[in-house]
């Protein structure tokens, strides 16, 4: 397995998540991220969805996180990102920051 990958993500945060200013409940955030995944799977641009809906500063870059090494991200995110094939989108991944969709780009 590669020790460095590049990925983009969409983060939907909720009230009690770390560094969150969201007003969504955890259940509302989960519903929103599941809806966004459906939109991606139906052909909508991951980048456009990230720009419009992600609660991460990376949203400005279409969710692009750049290249990162194994262990650079929180454990659940890292494990999911490195398990993906190039161009694959993850299942919903929960971290202390909220719910993520991850798109591996390299």
C-alpha positions as CSV (number, residue, x, y, z in Angstrom):
1,X,0.0,0.0,0.0
2,X,1.1,3.5,-0.7
3,X,2.4,5.5,2.2
4,X,1.1,8.8,0.7
5,X,-2.2,9.5,-0.9
6,X,-4.3,12.5,-1.9
7,X,-7.9,12.9,-1.0
8,X,-10.8,15.3,-0.7
9,X,-13.6,15.2,1.8
10,X,-16.9,16.6,2.8
11,X,-17.4,17.2,6.6
12,X,-20.8,17.7,8.1
13,X,-20.4,18.7,11.7
14,X,-22.9,18.8,14.5
15,X,-23.5,20.6,17.8
16,X,-21.2,18.6,20.1
17,X,-18.4,17.8,17.6
18,X,-14.9,19.1,18.2
19,X,-14.3,22.6,16.7
20,X,-17.9,22.8,15.5
21,X,-20.0,25.9,15.1
22,X,-22.8,23.8,13.5
23,X,-26.4,24.0,14.9
24,X,-27.3,20.5,13.5
25,X,-28.0,17.7,15.8
26,X,-26.0,14.5,15.4
27,X,-29.0,12.8,13.7
28,X,-29.5,15.8,11.3
29,X,-25.8,15.8,10.4
30,X,-25.9,12.0,9.7
31,X,-29.0,12.5,7.5
32,X,-27.3,15.3,5.6
33,X,-24.1,13.4,4.9
34,X,-26.1,10.3,3.8
35,X,-28.0,12.6,1.4
36,X,-24.8,14.1,0.1
37,X,-23.4,10.6,-0.5
38,X,-26.5,9.8,-2.6
39,X,-25.9,12.9,-4.6
40,X,-22.3,11.9,-5.3
41,X,-23.3,8.4,-6.3
42,X,-25.9,9.8,-8.7
43,X,-23.2,11.7,-10.5
44,X,-22.9,15.1,-8.8
45,X,-19.4,16.6,-8.6
46,X,-17.7,15.7,-5.3
47,X,-15.9,19.0,-5.5
48,X,-19.0,21.1,-6.0
49,X,-20.7,19.3,-3.1
50,X,-17.7,20.0,-0.9
51,X,-17.7,23.7,-1.8
52,X,-21.4,24.1,-1.0
53,X,-21.9,21.8,2.0
54,X,-18.6,21.0,3.8
55,X,-18.0,22.5,7.2
56,X,-14.2,22.2,6.7
57,X,-11.9,25.1,5.5
58,X,-10.9,22.7,2.7
59,X,-14.3,23.4,1.2
60,X,-12.8,26.4,-0.6
61,X,-10.6,24.0,-2.5
62,X,-13.4,21.5,-3.3
63,X,-12.6,19.5,-0.2
64,X,-9.0,18.9,-1.4
65,X,-6.7,17.9,1.5
66,X,-3.6,17.6,-0.6
67,X,-1.2,14.7,-0.1
68,X,-0.8,13.2,3.3
69,X,1.0,10.3,4.9
70,X,-0.5,7.4,6.8
71,X,-1.1,8.5,10.4
72,X,-1.4,12.2,9.5
73,X,-5.2,12.2,10.0
74,X,-7.3,11.1,13.0
75,X,-7.4,7.3,13.1
76,X,-10.9,6.6,11.7
77,X,-10.4,9.0,8.8
78,X,-6.9,7.7,8.1
79,X,-8.0,4.0,8.1
80,X,-10.9,4.8,5.7
81,X,-8.9,7.0,3.3
82,X,-6.0,4.5,3.0
83,X,-8.5,1.6,2.4
84,X,-10.0,3.4,-0.7
85,X,-9.0,2.8,-4.3
86,X,-8.2,5.8,-6.4
87,X,-11.5,7.6,-7.4
88,X,-13.5,5.6,-4.8
89,X,-15.8,7.4,-2.3
90,X,-16.0,6.1,1.3
91,X,-18.9,5.1,3.3
92,X,-19.8,7.7,6.0
93,X,-16.9,8.0,8.4
94,X,-17.5,9.4,11.9
95,X,-14.7,11.3,13.7
96,X,-14.7,13.7,16.6
97,X,-15.2,16.5,14.1
98,X,-18.4,15.1,12.6
99,X,-19.3,12.9,9.6
100,X,-17.1,12.7,6.5
101,X,-17.2,11.4,3.0
102,X,-13.8,10.8,1.6
103,X,-12.8,10.7,-2.1
104,X,-9.4,9.3,-2.8
105,X,-7.9,11.2,-5.7
106,X,-4.4,9.6,-6.0
